[in-house]
Amino acid sequence: MEVPIKRFDKSLALPAANPTVGAAGLDLTCSESVIVEPRSIALIPVNIAVDIPEGYFMLLAARSSTPLSKGLMLANGVGIIDPYFRG
């Protein structure tokens, strides 16, 4: 399956598969530095727009180590992008 991806800043890397064999996800590159103050919420741009095919969705989730190593977590736990919502 081919999924069209638009990269806004072409100097930043495309999402890349984790080098671990059998990894289930891709790592995203943020397009700008963001400081997230304690007990606050911030939007972090990921530099891509994805044209999700009908019948599929894209799941955004933090790695399990992110809350421990960075002290960050997704506000609602996950993000879902489907053909009907593209931001």
N, CA, C and O atoms as a GROMACS GRO file, in nm:
protein
  348
    1MET      N    1   0.084  -0.117   0.000
    1MET     CA    2   0.000   0.000   0.000
    1MET      C    3   0.089   0.124   0.000
    1MET      O    4   0.188   0.130   0.073
    2GLU      N    5   0.054   0.221  -0.081
    2GLU     CA    6   0.124   0.348  -0.082
    2GLU      C    7   0.037   0.453  -0.014
    2GLU      O    8  -0.082   0.465  -0.044
    3VAL      N    9   0.097   0.527   0.078
    3VAL     CA   10   0.027   0.632   0.151
    3VAL      C   11   0.099   0.763   0.123
    3VAL      O   12   0.214   0.781   0.163
    4PRO      N   13   0.032   0.857   0.053
    4PRO     CA   14   0.096   0.985   0.023
    4PRO      C   15   0.127   1.063   0.151
    4PRO      O   16   0.041   1.078   0.238
    5ILE      N   17   0.250   1.113   0.160
    5ILE     CA   18   0.293   1.194   0.274
    5ILE      C   19   0.349   1.325   0.220
    5ILE      O   20   0.434   1.326   0.131
    6LYS      N   21   0.301   1.436   0.275
    6LYS     CA   22   0.354   1.568   0.240
    6LYS      C   23   0.444   1.612   0.354
    6LYS      O   24   0.404   1.615   0.470
    7ARG      N   25   0.567   1.646   0.319
    7ARG     CA   26   0.664   1.695   0.418
    7ARG      C   27   0.672   1.846   0.400
    7ARG      O   28   0.702   1.893   0.291
    8PHE      N   29   0.646   1.924   0.505
    8PHE     CA   30   0.646   2.069   0.496
    8PHE      C   31   0.787   2.127   0.488
    8PHE      O   32   0.813   2.214   0.405
    9ASP      N   33   0.877   2.080   0.572
    9ASP     CA   34   1.018   2.125   0.569
    9ASP      C   35   1.100   2.007   0.516
    9ASP      O   36   1.123   1.910   0.588
   10LYS      N   37   1.143   2.018   0.391
   10LYS     CA   38   1.212   1.905   0.327
   10LYS      C   39   1.353   1.880   0.381
   10LYS      O   40   1.416   1.780   0.347
   11SER      N   41   1.403   1.970   0.465
   11SER     CA   42   1.534   1.946   0.525
   11SER      C   43   1.524   1.850   0.643
   11SER      O   44   1.626   1.799   0.690
   12LEU      N   45   1.403   1.825   0.692
   12LEU     CA   46   1.384   1.731   0.802
   12LEU      C   47   1.353   1.592   0.747
   12LEU      O   48   1.296   1.578   0.639
   13ALA      N   49   1.391   1.493   0.821
   13ALA     CA   50   1.375   1.354   0.777
   13ALA      C   51   1.228   1.313   0.770
   13ALA      O   52   1.144   1.361   0.846
   14LEU      N   53   1.200   1.223   0.676
   14LEU     CA   54   1.068   1.159   0.671
   14LEU      C   55   1.057   1.065   0.790
   14LEU      O   56   1.158   1.026   0.848
   15PRO      N   57   0.933   1.027   0.827
   15PRO     CA   58   0.920   0.927   0.934
   15PRO      C   59   1.004   0.804   0.899
   15PRO      O   60   1.003   0.758   0.785
   16ALA      N   61   1.074   0.754   0.996
   16ALA     CA   62   1.165   0.642   0.972
   16ALA      C   63   1.129   0.524   1.060
   16ALA      O   64   1.094   0.541   1.177
   17ALA      N   65   1.137   0.407   1.003
   17ALA     CA   66   1.113   0.285   1.081
   17ALA      C   67   1.222   0.269   1.185
   17ALA      O   68   1.339   0.299   1.160
   18ASN      N   69   1.182   0.223   1.300
   18ASN     CA   70   1.277   0.193   1.406
   18ASN      C   71   1.371   0.084   1.354
   18ASN      O   72   1.325  -0.012   1.292
   19PRO      N   73   1.502   0.097   1.378
   19PRO     CA   74   1.594  -0.003   1.326
   19PRO      C   75   1.579  -0.142   1.388
   19PRO      O   76   1.639  -0.238   1.338
   20THR      N   77   1.501  -0.155   1.494
   20THR     CA   78   1.481  -0.285   1.556
   20THR      C   79   1.396  -0.372   1.463
   20THR      O   80   1.288  -0.331   1.421
   21VAL      N   81   1.444  -0.490   1.432
   21VAL     CA   82   1.372  -0.582   1.345
   21VAL      C   83   1.236  -0.614   1.406
   21VAL      O   84   1.227  -0.649   1.524
   22GLY      N   85   1.130  -0.600   1.326
   22GLY     CA   86   0.996  -0.631   1.373
   22GLY      C   87   0.927  -0.516   1.444
   22GLY      O   88   0.815  -0.534   1.492
   23ALA      N   89   0.989  -0.398   1.452
   23ALA     CA   90   0.926  -0.284   1.519
   23ALA      C   91   0.795  -0.249   1.447
   23ALA      O   92   0.786  -0.261   1.325
   24ALA      N   93   0.695  -0.208   1.523
   24ALA     CA   94   0.562  -0.184   1.468
   24ALA      C   95   0.538  -0.040   1.426
   24ALA      O   96   0.436  -0.013   1.362
   25GLY      N   97   0.625   0.052   1.461
   25GLY     CA   98   0.596   0.193   1.435
   25GLY      C   99   0.705   0.268   1.364
   25GLY      O  100   0.809   0.214   1.328
   26LEU      N  101   0.678   0.397   1.345
   26LEU     CA  102   0.772   0.490   1.283
   26LEU      C  103   0.803   0.601   1.382
   26LEU      O  104   0.720   0.635   1.466
   27ASP      N  105   0.922   0.657   1.372
   27ASP     CA  106   0.959   0.772   1.454
   27ASP      C  107   0.933   0.899   1.374
   27ASP      O  108   0.976   0.910   1.259
   28LEU      N  109   0.864   0.995   1.435
   28LEU     CA  110   0.838   1.124   1.370
   28LEU      C  111   0.940   1.227   1.411
   28LEU      O  112   0.994   1.222   1.522
   29THR      N  113   0.969   1.320   1.321
   29THR     CA  114   1.059   1.431   1.350
   29THR      C  115   0.975   1.556   1.373
   29THR      O  116   0.890   1.589   1.290
   30CYS      N  117   0.996   1.624   1.482
   30CYS     CA  118   0.924   1.749   1.509
   30CYS      C  119   0.986   1.859   1.425
   30CYS      O  120   1.107   1.862   1.403
   31SER      N  121   0.900   1.951   1.379
   31SER     CA  122   0.948   2.056   1.289
   31SER      C  123   0.996   2.180   1.363
   31SER      O  124   1.050   2.271   1.300
   32GLU      N  125   0.979   2.186   1.493
   32GLU     CA  126   1.031   2.299   1.570
   32GLU      C  127   1.048   2.256   1.715
   32GLU      O  128   0.983   2.162   1.761
   33SER      N  129   1.134   2.325   1.786
   33SER     CA  130   1.152   2.297   1.929
   33SER      C  131   1.036   2.359   2.005
   33SER      O  132   0.993   2.470   1.977
   34VAL      N  133   0.986   2.285   2.103
   34VAL     CA  134   0.875   2.332   2.185
   34VAL      C  135   0.911   2.306   2.330
   34VAL      O  136   0.954   2.196   2.366
   35ILE      N  137   0.893   2.407   2.413
   35ILE     CA  138   0.911   2.389   2.557
   35ILE      C  139   0.774   2.365   2.616
   35ILE      O  140   0.684   2.448   2.602
   36VAL      N  141   0.758   2.252   2.683
   36VAL     CA  142   0.632   2.219   2.748
   36VAL      C  143   0.652   2.243   2.897
   36VAL      O  144   0.726   2.173   2.965
   37GLU      N  145   0.584   2.345   2.945
   37GLU     CA  146   0.594   2.380   3.087
   37GLU      C  147   0.528   2.272   3.172
   37GLU      O  148   0.437   2.204   3.125
   38PRO      N  149   0.573   2.256   3.298
   38PRO     CA  150   0.509   2.157   3.386
   38PRO      C  151   0.359   2.179   3.396
   38PRO      O  152   0.312   2.292   3.403
   39ARG      N  153   0.285   2.070   3.396
   39ARG     CA  154   0.140   2.070   3.409
   39ARG      C  155   0.071   2.155   3.301
   39ARG      O  156  -0.030   2.219   3.328
   40SER      N  157   0.126   2.154   3.181
   40SER     CA  158   0.065   2.227   3.070
   40SER      C  159   0.053   2.136   2.949
   40SER      O  160   0.108   2.026   2.945
   41ILE      N  161  -0.019   2.185   2.849
   41ILE     CA  162  -0.040   2.112   2.724
   41ILE      C  163   0.018   2.196   2.611
   41ILE      O  164   0.002   2.318   2.611
   42ALA      N  165   0.084   2.132   2.516
   42ALA     CA  166   0.140   2.204   2.401
   42ALA      C  167   0.118   2.121   2.275
   42ALA      O  168   0.120   1.998   2.279
   43LEU      N  169   0.098   2.191   2.164
   43LEU     CA  170   0.093   2.125   2.033
   43LEU      C  171   0.234   2.118   1.978
   43LEU      O  172   0.308   2.216   1.981
   44ILE      N  173   0.272   2.002   1.927
   44ILE     CA  174   0.407   1.983   1.874
   44ILE      C  175   0.394   1.942   1.728
   44ILE      O  176   0.353   1.829   1.700
   45PRO      N  177   0.428   2.031   1.634
   45PRO     CA  178   0.414   1.998   1.492
   45PRO      C  179   0.511   1.888   1.450
   45PRO      O  180   0.628   1.889   1.488
   46VAL      N  181   0.460   1.792   1.370
   46VAL     CA  182   0.542   1.678   1.330
   46VAL      C  183   0.589   1.684   1.185
   46VAL      O  184   0.650   1.589   1.137
   47ASN      N  185   0.563   1.794   1.115
   47ASN     CA  186   0.621   1.820   0.983
   47ASN      C  187   0.562   1.740   0.868
   47ASN      O  188   0.614   1.746   0.756
   48ILE      N  189   0.455   1.666   0.891
   48ILE     CA  190   0.398   1.589   0.780
   48ILE      C  191   0.246   1.603   0.776
   48ILE      O  192   0.181   1.632   0.876
   49ALA      N  193   0.192   1.581   0.658
   49ALA     CA  194   0.048   1.561   0.638
   49ALA      C  195   0.036   1.428   0.565
   49ALA      O  196   0.111   1.402   0.471
   50VAL      N  197  -0.057   1.346   0.608
   50VAL     CA  198  -0.070   1.211   0.554
   50VAL      C  199  -0.209   1.194   0.494
   50VAL      O  200  -0.309   1.229   0.557
   51ASP      N  201  -0.216   1.140   0.372
   51ASP     CA  202  -0.343   1.115   0.304
   51ASP      C  203  -0.384   0.971   0.335
   51ASP      O  204  -0.351   0.878   0.262
   52ILE      N  205  -0.457   0.954   0.445
   52ILE     CA  206  -0.496   0.822   0.491
   52ILE      C  207  -0.600   0.763   0.396
   52ILE      O  208  -0.701   0.828   0.369
   53PRO      N  209  -0.579   0.641   0.345
   53PRO     CA  210  -0.677   0.578   0.255
   53PRO      C  211  -0.808   0.544   0.328
   53PRO      O  212  -0.809   0.519   0.449
   54GLU      N  213  -0.916   0.544   0.254
   54GLU     CA  214  -1.047   0.505   0.306
   54GLU      C  215  -1.037   0.368   0.373
   54GLU      O  216  -0.977   0.276   0.318
   55GLY      N  217  -1.096   0.354   0.490
   55GLY     CA  218  -1.096   0.226   0.561
   55GLY      C  219  -0.977   0.206   0.653
   55GLY      O  220  -0.965   0.100   0.715
   56TYR      N  221  -0.887   0.306   0.664
   56TYR     CA  222  -0.768   0.295   0.748
   56TYR      C  223  -0.759   0.417   0.839
   56TYR      O  224  -0.828   0.516   0.818
   57PHE      N  225  -0.674   0.408   0.940
   57PHE     CA  226  -0.643   0.524   1.023
   57PHE      C  227  -0.498   0.517   1.066
   57PHE      O  228  -0.434   0.412   1.059
   58MET      N  229  -0.447   0.630   1.110
   58MET     CA  230  -0.309   0.638   1.160
   58MET      C  231  -0.318   0.663   1.310
   58MET      O  232  -0.391   0.751   1.354
   59LEU      N  233  -0.245   0.586   1.386
   59LEU     CA  234  -0.245   0.598   1.531
   59LEU      C  235  -0.115   0.664   1.577
   59LEU      O  236  -0.006   0.616   1.547
   60LEU      N  237  -0.128   0.774   1.650
   60LEU     CA  238  -0.012   0.839   1.710
   60LEU      C  239  -0.007   0.802   1.857
   60LEU      O  240  -0.106   0.820   1.930
   61ALA      N  241   0.104   0.750   1.901
   61ALA     CA  242   0.119   0.710   2.040
   61ALA      C  243   0.264   0.733   2.082
   61ALA      O  244   0.356   0.716   2.003
   62ALA      N  245   0.281   0.772   2.206
   62ALA     CA  246   0.417   0.790   2.259
   62ALA      C  247   0.478   0.653   2.285
   62ALA      O  248   0.408   0.558   2.319
   63ARG      N  249   0.608   0.645   2.269
   63ARG     CA  250   0.678   0.523   2.308
   63ARG      C  251   0.659   0.502   2.458
   63ARG      O  252   0.640   0.598   2.532
   64SER      N  253   0.664   0.381   2.501
   64SER     CA  254   0.640   0.352   2.643
   64SER      C  255   0.745   0.415   2.734
   64SER      O  256   0.718   0.439   2.851
   65SER      N  257   0.863   0.443   2.681
   65SER     CA  258   0.968   0.504   2.764
   65SER      C  259   0.960   0.656   2.770
   65SER      O  260   1.027   0.717   2.854
   66THR      N  261   0.880   0.719   2.684
   66THR     CA  262   0.875   0.865   2.679
   66THR      C  263   0.833   0.930   2.811
   66THR      O  264   0.899   1.024   2.855
   67PRO      N  265   0.726   0.884   2.877
   67PRO     CA  266   0.690   0.948   3.004
   67PRO      C  267   0.802   0.940   3.108
   67PRO      O  268   0.824   1.035   3.182
   68LEU      N  269   0.873   0.828   3.113
   68LEU     CA  270   0.981   0.815   3.211
   68LEU      C  271   1.105   0.893   3.172
   68LEU      O  272   1.165   0.959   3.256
   69SER      N  273   1.145   0.888   3.045
   69SER     CA  274   1.269   0.952   3.004
   69SER      C  275   1.253   1.102   2.979
   69SER      O  276   1.347   1.179   3.000
   70LYS      N  277   1.136   1.145   2.933
   70LYS     CA  278   1.115   1.286   2.899
   70LYS      C  279   1.014   1.355   2.991
   70LYS      O  280   1.007   1.478   2.992
   71GLY      N  281   0.938   1.279   3.066
   71GLY     CA  282   0.834   1.338   3.149
   71GLY      C  283   0.716   1.388   3.068
   71GLY      O  284   0.642   1.476   3.113
   72LEU      N  285   0.698   1.333   2.948
   72LEU     CA  286   0.589   1.377   2.859
   72LEU      C  287   0.496   1.262   2.827
   72LEU      O  288   0.538   1.146   2.821
   73MET      N  289   0.368   1.296   2.805
   73MET     CA  290   0.272   1.198   2.757
   73MET      C  291   0.165   1.269   2.676
   73MET      O  292   0.142   1.389   2.695
   74LEU      N  293   0.100   1.196   2.585
   74LEU     CA  294  -0.007   1.254   2.507
   74LEU      C  295  -0.123   1.286   2.600
   74LEU      O  296  -0.158   1.208   2.688
   75ALA      N  297  -0.184   1.403   2.578
   75ALA     CA  298  -0.290   1.449   2.668
   75ALA      C  299  -0.405   1.349   2.678
   75ALA      O  300  -0.458   1.328   2.788
   76ASN      N  301  -0.445   1.289   2.568
   76ASN     CA  302  -0.555   1.193   2.571
   76ASN      C  303  -0.506   1.050   2.548
   76ASN      O  304  -0.587   0.960   2.526
   77GLY      N  305  -0.376   1.029   2.552
   77GLY     CA  306  -0.320   0.895   2.538
   77GLY      C  307  -0.283   0.856   2.396
   77GLY      O  308  -0.180   0.793   2.374
   78VAL      N  309  -0.367   0.894   2.300
   78VAL     CA  310  -0.341   0.860   2.160
   78VAL      C  311  -0.392   0.972   2.070
   78VAL      O  312  -0.470   1.058   2.112
   79GLY      N  313  -0.347   0.969   1.946
   79GLY     CA  314  -0.402   1.056   1.843
   79GLY      C  315  -0.443   0.971   1.726
   79GLY      O  316  -0.370   0.880   1.687
   80ILE      N  317  -0.559   0.998   1.668
   80ILE     CA  318  -0.607   0.921   1.554
   80ILE      C  319  -0.628   1.015   1.437
   80ILE      O  320  -0.693   1.119   1.450
   81ILE      N  321  -0.573   0.978   1.321
   81ILE     CA  322  -0.592   1.052   1.198
   81ILE      C  323  -0.658   0.956   1.100
   81ILE      O  324  -0.604   0.849   1.072
   82ASP      N  325  -0.775   0.994   1.050
   82ASP     CA  326  -0.844   0.909   0.954
   82ASP      C  327  -0.875   0.991   0.828
   82ASP      O  328  -0.841   1.109   0.823
   83PRO      N  329  -0.937   0.930   0.728
   83PRO     CA  330  -0.963   1.003   0.604
   83PRO      C  331  -1.052   1.127   0.621
   83PRO      O  332  -1.056   1.213   0.533
   84TYR      N  333  -1.122   1.136   0.735
   84TYR     CA  334  -1.216   1.245   0.754
   84TYR      C  335  -1.159   1.359   0.836
   84TYR      O  336  -1.217   1.467   0.840
   85PHE      N  337  -1.045   1.336   0.903
   85PHE     CA  338  -0.980   1.443   0.978
   85PHE      C  339  -0.835   1.448   0.938
   85PHE      O  340  -0.760   1.353   0.957
   86ARG      N  341  -0.797   1.559   0.884
   86ARG     CA  342  -0.658   1.576   0.840
   86ARG      C  343  -0.598   1.704   0.893
   86ARG      O  344  -0.497   1.751   0.841
   87GLY      N  345  -0.659   1.762   0.996
   87GLY     CA  346  -0.608   1.884   1.057
   87GLY      C  347  -0.610   1.995   0.962
   87GLY      O  348  -0.570   2.106   0.996
   0.00000   0.00000   0.00000
